[in-house]
Amino acid sequence: MNITILGAGNIGGTLGGKWSQAGHQVRFGVRDPQSEKARALRVKLPGAVVEPTGQAIPPGDVILFAVPSAAVEGIVRENNRALAGKIVIDATNNFGAPIVNSLLTILKQVPTARAYRAFNALGWEIFAQPQFKGTLADLFYCGPEDIQTRGEIERLIYDVGLRPIWVGGLDRALVVDALGTLWVTLSFQRGMGRRLALKLLQE
């Protein structure tokens, strides 16, 4: 797949590296391709395509938002036509706000986007190393039930090394948000550290 990652931080850089290794075509869209973060990303991922956001979005079939939540509205406003009809993954978090995700911000201006909430409830260290003594961590996500689109999302989750767990449609976004809040609470407020993940067990 052609994947555009918006953002050059730890989340986007780690996922981009995993997806590149899995054979996907990955590019990064950033506000300033000459910024310190963008230069560090090129060092971490030699050969990575890092370009202005407006150039990076059109070639992507899948667009991952891995930017600060405050930046989402401006990006969507400036690129709403290019985002139309694309698979959009919201990995942003605005902890402390009434709504943690950016789904409404995206869909208000791009109602045709096939939006999913994923990659928001774990730290980048888990994306880098998703196994715990041979057991894969789970990645809980939500979004449209469309089988083909969900299959593409789950392929991306598997390619990172995680097990996908579909929670439901976008009406379940607050459930996925709550898992992110739980991760932050346990990792930082309870002092359990960032090497912490979630696992669904059933019989």
Phi and psi restraints in degrees (value plus and minus 20) as a CYANA .aco file:
   2 ASN   PHI    -112.9   -72.9
   2 ASN   PSI      95.8   135.8
   3 ILE   PHI    -138.8   -98.8
   3 ILE   PSI     111.0   151.0
   4 THR   PHI    -131.5   -91.5
   4 THR   PSI     104.1   144.1
   5 ILE   PHI    -125.4   -85.4
   5 ILE   PSI     101.2   141.2
   6 LEU   PHI    -112.0   -72.0
   6 LEU   PSI      92.9   132.9
   7 GLY   PHI     101.2   141.2
   7 GLY   PSI     127.9   167.9
   8 ALA   PHI    -143.9  -103.9
   8 ALA   PSI       4.1    44.1
   9 GLY   PHI    -105.9   -65.9
   9 GLY   PSI    -186.2  -146.2
  10 ASN   PHI     -84.1   -44.1
  10 ASN   PSI     -61.1   -21.1
  11 ILE   PHI     -83.5   -43.5
  11 ILE   PSI     -75.8   -35.8
  12 GLY   PHI     -83.0   -43.0
  12 GLY   PSI     -62.2   -22.2
  13 GLY   PHI     -85.1   -45.1
  13 GLY   PSI     -60.3   -20.3
  14 THR   PHI     -88.4   -48.4
  14 THR   PSI     -65.7   -25.7
  15 LEU   PHI     -84.6   -44.6
  15 LEU   PSI     -60.8   -20.8
  16 GLY   PHI     -81.3   -41.3
  16 GLY   PSI     -59.9   -19.9
  17 GLY   PHI     -83.9   -43.9
  17 GLY   PSI     -62.8   -22.8
  18 LYS   PHI     -83.5   -43.5
  18 LYS   PSI     -64.1   -24.1
  19 TRP   PHI     -89.9   -49.9
  19 TRP   PSI     -54.9   -14.9
  20 SER   PHI     -83.5   -43.5
  20 SER   PSI     -63.1   -23.1
  21 GLN   PHI     -82.1   -42.1
  21 GLN   PSI     -49.9    -9.9
  22 ALA   PHI    -102.7   -62.7
  22 ALA   PSI     -21.6    18.4
  23 GLY   PHI      80.9   120.9
  23 GLY   PSI     -15.2    24.8
  24 HIS   PHI    -100.5   -60.5
  24 HIS   PSI     134.9   174.9
  25 GLN   PHI    -109.3   -69.3
  25 GLN   PSI      94.1   134.1
  26 VAL   PHI    -138.7   -98.7
  26 VAL   PSI     115.2   155.2
  27 ARG   PHI    -154.2  -114.2
  27 ARG   PSI     137.1   177.1
  28 PHE   PHI    -136.4   -96.4
  28 PHE   PSI     113.8   153.8
  29 GLY   PHI    -128.1   -88.1
  29 GLY   PSI     105.4   145.4
  30 VAL   PHI    -154.9  -114.9
  30 VAL   PSI     140.2   180.2
  31 ARG   PHI     -87.9   -47.9
  31 ARG   PSI     -61.8   -21.8
  32 ASP   PHI    -151.8  -111.8
  32 ASP   PSI      83.2   123.2
  33 PRO   PHI     -83.3   -43.3
  33 PRO   PSI     -33.3     6.7
  34 GLN   PHI    -122.0   -82.0
  34 GLN   PSI     -10.7    29.3
  35 SER   PHI     -88.5   -48.5
  35 SER   PSI     146.2   186.2
  36 GLU   PHI     -80.3   -40.3
  36 GLU   PSI     -62.4   -22.4
  37 LYS   PHI     -83.7   -43.7
  37 LYS   PSI     -61.9   -21.9
  38 ALA   PHI     -84.6   -44.6
  38 ALA   PSI     -61.0   -21.0
  39 ARG   PHI     -85.5   -45.5
  39 ARG   PSI     -60.0   -20.0
  40 ALA   PHI     -84.4   -44.4
  40 ALA   PSI     -55.5   -15.5
  41 LEU   PHI     -85.2   -45.2
  41 LEU   PSI     -60.4   -20.4
  42 ARG   PHI     -84.5   -44.5
  42 ARG   PSI     -54.2   -14.2
  43 VAL   PHI     -88.9   -48.9
  43 VAL   PSI     -62.4   -22.4
  44 LYS   PHI     -88.2   -48.2
  44 LYS   PSI     -58.4   -18.4
  45 LEU   PHI    -144.7  -104.7
  45 LEU   PSI      60.7   100.7
  46 PRO   PHI     -75.2   -35.2
  46 PRO   PSI     113.3   153.3
  47 GLY   PHI      68.7   108.7
  47 GLY   PSI     -21.6    18.4
  48 ALA   PHI     -84.8   -44.8
  48 ALA   PSI     119.5   159.5
  49 VAL   PHI    -105.4   -65.4
  49 VAL   PSI      94.4   134.4
  50 VAL   PHI    -143.6  -103.6
  50 VAL   PSI      96.1   136.1
  51 GLU   PHI    -163.9  -123.9
  51 GLU   PSI     150.2   190.2
  52 PRO   PHI     -77.7   -37.7
  52 PRO   PSI     127.1   167.1
  53 THR   PHI     -72.5   -32.5
  53 THR   PSI     -65.0   -25.0
  54 GLY   PHI     -83.3   -43.3
  54 GLY   PSI     -45.7    -5.7
  55 GLN   PHI    -105.7   -65.7
  55 GLN   PSI     -49.5    -9.5
  56 ALA   PHI     -99.7   -59.7
  56 ALA   PSI     -48.8    -8.8
  57 ILE   PHI     -90.0   -50.0
  57 ILE   PSI     -67.5   -27.5
  58 PRO   PHI     -75.2   -35.2
  58 PRO   PSI     -60.5   -20.5
  59 PRO   PHI     -92.8   -52.8
  59 PRO   PSI     -35.0     5.0
  60 GLY   PHI    -100.5   -60.5
  60 GLY   PSI     115.1   155.1
  61 ASP   PHI    -104.2   -64.2
  61 ASP   PSI     -52.2   -12.2
  62 VAL   PHI    -141.4  -101.4
  62 VAL   PSI     111.6   151.6
  63 ILE   PHI    -137.3   -97.3
  63 ILE   PSI      99.5   139.5
  64 LEU   PHI    -121.4   -81.4
  64 LEU   PSI     100.9   140.9
  65 PHE   PHI    -107.5   -67.5
  65 PHE   PSI      88.0   128.0
  66 ALA   PHI    -147.9  -107.9
  66 ALA   PSI      26.9    66.9
  67 VAL   PHI    -134.3   -94.3
  67 VAL   PSI     146.8   186.8
  68 PRO   PHI     -76.8   -36.8
  68 PRO   PSI     120.7   160.7
  69 SER   PHI     -77.7   -37.7
  69 SER   PSI     -49.9    -9.9
  70 ALA   PHI     -86.4   -46.4
  70 ALA   PSI     -39.3     0.7
  71 ALA   PHI    -108.7   -68.7
  71 ALA   PSI     -32.4     7.6
  72 VAL   PHI     -83.7   -43.7
  72 VAL   PSI     -67.5   -27.5
  73 GLU   PHI     -78.3   -38.3
  73 GLU   PSI     -64.3   -24.3
  74 GLY   PHI     -84.3   -44.3
  74 GLY   PSI     -61.4   -21.4
  75 ILE   PHI     -82.4   -42.4
  75 ILE   PSI     -65.4   -25.4
  76 VAL   PHI     -86.4   -46.4
  76 VAL   PSI     -62.4   -22.4
  77 ARG   PHI     -81.2   -41.2
  77 ARG   PSI     -61.5   -21.5
  78 GLU   PHI     -99.1   -59.1
  78 GLU   PSI     -37.2     2.8
  79 ASN   PHI    -150.5  -110.5
  79 ASN   PSI       5.6    45.6
  80 ASN   PHI     -82.3   -42.3
  80 ASN   PSI     -56.4   -16.4
  81 ARG   PHI     -87.6   -47.6
  81 ARG   PSI     -61.7   -21.7
  82 ALA   PHI     -88.2   -48.2
  82 ALA   PSI     -47.2    -7.2
  83 LEU   PHI    -103.5   -63.5
  83 LEU   PSI     -35.4     4.6
  84 ALA   PHI     -76.7   -36.7
  84 ALA   PSI     109.5   149.5
  85 GLY   PHI      58.9    98.9
  85 GLY   PSI     -24.0    16.0
  86 LYS   PHI    -105.2   -65.2
  86 LYS   PSI     139.3   179.3
  87 ILE   PHI     -96.9   -56.9
  87 ILE   PSI     102.5   142.5
  88 VAL   PHI    -139.8   -99.8
  88 VAL   PSI     107.3   147.3
  89 ILE   PHI    -130.2   -90.2
  89 ILE   PSI     102.7   142.7
  90 ASP   PHI    -115.9   -75.9
  90 ASP   PSI      89.5   129.5
  91 ALA   PHI    -129.9   -89.9
  91 ALA   PSI      -8.0    32.0
  92 THR   PHI     -99.1   -59.1
  92 THR   PSI     137.7   177.7
  93 ASN   PHI    -159.3  -119.3
  93 ASN   PSI     109.5   149.5
  94 ASN   PHI    -137.9   -97.9
  94 ASN   PSI      51.2    91.2
  95 PHE   PHI     -81.8   -41.8
  95 PHE   PSI     116.8   156.8
  96 GLY   PHI      77.4   117.4
  96 GLY   PSI     -38.1     1.9
  97 ALA   PHI    -104.6   -64.6
  97 ALA   PSI     139.5   179.5
  98 PRO   PHI     -77.9   -37.9
  98 PRO   PSI     -56.2   -16.2
  99 ILE   PHI    -142.1  -102.1
  99 ILE   PSI     102.3   142.3
 100 VAL   PHI     -99.0   -59.0
 100 VAL   PSI     -54.3   -14.3
 101 ASN   PHI    -107.2   -67.2
 101 ASN   PSI     153.8   193.8
 102 SER   PHI    -133.7   -93.7
 102 SER   PSI      -2.3    37.7
 103 LEU   PHI     -80.9   -40.9
 103 LEU   PSI     -65.2   -25.2
 104 LEU   PHI     -85.0   -45.0
 104 LEU   PSI     -57.2   -17.2
 105 THR   PHI     -81.0   -41.0
 105 THR   PSI     -60.8   -20.8
 106 ILE   PHI     -92.4   -52.4
 106 ILE   PSI     -70.4   -30.4
 107 LEU   PHI     -92.4   -52.4
 107 LEU   PSI     -43.6    -3.6
 108 LYS   PHI     -82.2   -42.2
 108 LYS   PSI     -57.9   -17.9
 109 GLN   PHI    -119.3   -79.3
 109 GLN   PSI     -39.6     0.4
 110 VAL   PHI    -152.3  -112.3
 110 VAL   PSI      52.2    92.2
 111 PRO   PHI     -85.2   -45.2
 111 PRO   PSI     -37.9     2.1
 112 THR   PHI    -107.4   -67.4
 112 THR   PSI     -25.0    15.0
 113 ALA   PHI     -85.4   -45.4
 113 ALA   PSI     122.7   162.7
 114 ARG   PHI    -113.7   -73.7
 114 ARG   PSI      70.9   110.9
 115 ALA   PHI    -113.5   -73.5
 115 ALA   PSI     119.2   159.2
 116 TYR   PHI    -151.6  -111.6
 116 TYR   PSI     131.2   171.2
 117 ARG   PHI    -128.9   -88.9
 117 ARG   PSI      93.8   133.8
 118 ALA   PHI    -180.4  -140.4
 118 ALA   PSI     143.7   183.7
 119 PHE   PHI      42.0    82.0
 119 PHE   PSI       5.0    45.0
 120 ASN   PHI    -127.0   -87.0
 120 ASN   PSI     -33.7     6.3
 121 ALA   PHI    -128.4   -88.4
 121 ALA   PSI      -7.3    32.7
 122 LEU   PHI    -159.3  -119.3
 122 LEU   PSI     134.5   174.5
 123 GLY   PHI     -97.5   -57.5
 123 GLY   PSI     141.0   181.0
 124 TRP   PHI     -81.8   -41.8
 124 TRP   PSI     -47.6    -7.6
 125 GLU   PHI     -81.5   -41.5
 125 GLU   PSI     -51.0   -11.0
 126 ILE   PHI     -93.2   -53.2
 126 ILE   PSI     -55.1   -15.1
 127 PHE   PHI     -86.0   -46.0
 127 PHE   PSI     -55.9   -15.9
 128 ALA   PHI     -89.4   -49.4
 128 ALA   PSI     -59.5   -19.5
 129 GLN   PHI    -159.3  -119.3
 129 GLN   PSI      69.2   109.2
 130 PRO   PHI    -104.5   -64.5
 130 PRO   PSI     -20.9    19.1
 131 GLN   PHI    -119.4   -79.4
 131 GLN   PSI     122.1   162.1
 132 PHE   PHI    -142.6  -102.6
 132 PHE   PSI      78.6   118.6
 133 LYS   PHI      31.5    71.5
 133 LYS   PSI      25.0    65.0
 134 GLY   PHI      68.6   108.6
 134 GLY   PSI     -26.7    13.3
 135 THR   PHI    -119.9   -79.9
 135 THR   PSI     108.9   148.9
 136 LEU   PHI     -98.2   -58.2
 136 LEU   PSI     117.8   157.8
 137 ALA   PHI     -92.1   -52.1
 137 ALA   PSI     136.3   176.3
 138 ASP   PHI    -118.2   -78.2
 138 ASP   PSI     128.3   168.3
 139 LEU   PHI    -140.1  -100.1
 139 LEU   PSI      90.5   130.5
 140 PHE   PHI    -106.6   -66.6
 140 PHE   PSI     113.5   153.5
 141 TYR   PHI    -165.3  -125.3
 141 TYR   PSI     145.0   185.0
 142 CYS   PHI    -162.6  -122.6
 142 CYS   PSI     140.4   180.4
 143 GLY   PHI     138.2   178.2
 143 GLY   PSI    -197.5  -157.5
 144 PRO   PHI     -72.4   -32.4
 144 PRO   PSI     126.6   166.6
 145 GLU   PHI     -97.4   -57.4
 145 GLU   PSI     -31.7     8.3
 146 ASP   PHI     -60.4   -20.4
 146 ASP   PSI      99.1   139.1
 147 ILE   PHI     -81.2   -41.2
 147 ILE   PSI     -64.5   -24.5
 148 GLN   PHI     -85.2   -45.2
 148 GLN   PSI     -66.6   -26.6
 149 THR   PHI     -86.4   -46.4
 149 THR   PSI     -63.2   -23.2
 150 ARG   PHI     -80.3   -40.3
 150 ARG   PSI     -57.2   -17.2
 151 GLY   PHI     -81.1   -41.1
 151 GLY   PSI     -57.4   -17.4
 152 GLU   PHI     -89.4   -49.4
 152 GLU   PSI     -60.1   -20.1
 153 ILE   PHI     -83.0   -43.0
 153 ILE   PSI     -65.1   -25.1
 154 GLU   PHI     -87.6   -47.6
 154 GLU   PSI     -52.4   -12.4
 155 ARG   PHI     -81.7   -41.7
 155 ARG   PSI     -62.7   -22.7
 156 LEU   PHI     -84.4   -44.4
 156 LEU   PSI     -57.7   -17.7
 157 ILE   PHI     -86.5   -46.5
 157 ILE   PSI     -66.0   -26.0
 158 TYR   PHI     -81.2   -41.2
 158 TYR   PSI     -58.0   -18.0
 159 ASP   PHI     -86.2   -46.2
 159 ASP   PSI     -42.5    -2.5
 160 VAL   PHI     -98.3   -58.3
 160 VAL   PSI     -42.6    -2.6
 161 GLY   PHI      86.9   126.9
 161 GLY   PSI      -7.4    32.6
 162 LEU   PHI    -126.2   -86.2
 162 LEU   PSI     140.5   180.5
 163 ARG   PHI    -117.5   -77.5
 163 ARG   PSI     101.5   141.5
 164 PRO   PHI     -98.1   -58.1
 164 PRO   PSI     117.8   157.8
 165 ILE   PHI    -147.0  -107.0
 165 ILE   PSI      91.0   131.0
 166 TRP   PHI    -101.1   -61.1
 166 TRP   PSI     102.3   142.3
 167 VAL   PHI    -109.0   -69.0
 167 VAL   PSI     -45.2    -5.2
 168 GLY   PHI     123.9   163.9
 168 GLY   PSI    -185.4  -145.4
 169 GLY   PHI     -92.9   -52.9
 169 GLY   PSI    -192.1  -152.1
 170 LEU   PHI     -86.4   -46.4
 170 LEU   PSI     -35.1     4.9
 171 ASP   PHI     -88.0   -48.0
 171 ASP   PSI     -29.8    10.2
 172 ARG   PHI    -121.0   -81.0
 172 ARG   PSI      -8.0    32.0
 173 ALA   PHI     -79.7   -39.7
 173 ALA   PSI     -56.4   -16.4
 174 LEU   PHI     -86.0   -46.0
 174 LEU   PSI     -47.0    -7.0
 175 VAL   PHI     -87.3   -47.3
 175 VAL   PSI     -65.4   -25.4
 176 VAL   PHI     -86.2   -46.2
 176 VAL   PSI     -58.8   -18.8
 177 ASP   PHI     -78.3   -38.3
 177 ASP   PSI     -62.7   -22.7
 178 ALA   PHI     -82.9   -42.9
 178 ALA   PSI     -51.7   -11.7
 179 LEU   PHI     -87.1   -47.1
 179 LEU   PSI     -55.4   -15.4
 180 GLY   PHI     -85.9   -45.9
 180 GLY   PSI     -61.6   -21.6
 181 THR   PHI     -83.7   -43.7
 181 THR   PSI     -58.7   -18.7
 182 LEU   PHI     -82.6   -42.6
 182 LEU   PSI     -63.7   -23.7
 183 TRP   PHI     -80.9   -40.9
 183 TRP   PSI     -65.8   -25.8
 184 VAL   PHI     -83.4   -43.4
 184 VAL   PSI     -61.9   -21.9
 185 THR   PHI     -80.8   -40.8
 185 THR   PSI     -67.5   -27.5
 186 LEU   PHI     -90.4   -50.4
 186 LEU   PSI     -61.3   -21.3
 187 SER   PHI     -87.6   -47.6
 187 SER   PSI     -63.6   -23.6
 188 PHE   PHI    -125.6   -85.6
 188 PHE   PSI     -73.9   -33.9
 189 GLN   PHI     -91.1   -51.1
 189 GLN   PSI     -52.9   -12.9
 190 ARG   PHI    -116.7   -76.7
 190 ARG   PSI     -21.4    18.6
 191 GLY   PHI      50.4    90.4
 191 GLY   PSI       6.4    46.4
 192 MET   PHI    -103.8   -63.8
 192 MET   PSI     -30.3     9.7
 193 GLY   PHI      69.0   109.0
 193 GLY   PSI     148.3   188.3
 194 ARG   PHI    -102.5   -62.5
 194 ARG   PSI     -37.3     2.7
 195 ARG   PHI    -102.9   -62.9
 195 ARG   PSI      49.0    89.0
 196 LEU   PHI    -161.0  -121.0
 196 LEU   PSI     112.3   152.3
 197 ALA   PHI    -159.3  -119.3
 197 ALA   PSI     158.3   198.3
 198 LEU   PHI    -136.6   -96.6
 198 LEU   PSI     127.1   167.1
 199 LYS   PHI    -161.2  -121.2
 199 LYS   PSI     109.3   149.3
 200 LEU   PHI    -110.9   -70.9
 200 LEU   PSI     106.7   146.7
 201 LEU   PHI    -137.9   -97.9
 201 LEU   PSI     116.0   156.0
 202 GLN   PHI    -170.2  -130.2
 202 GLN   PSI     139.4   179.4
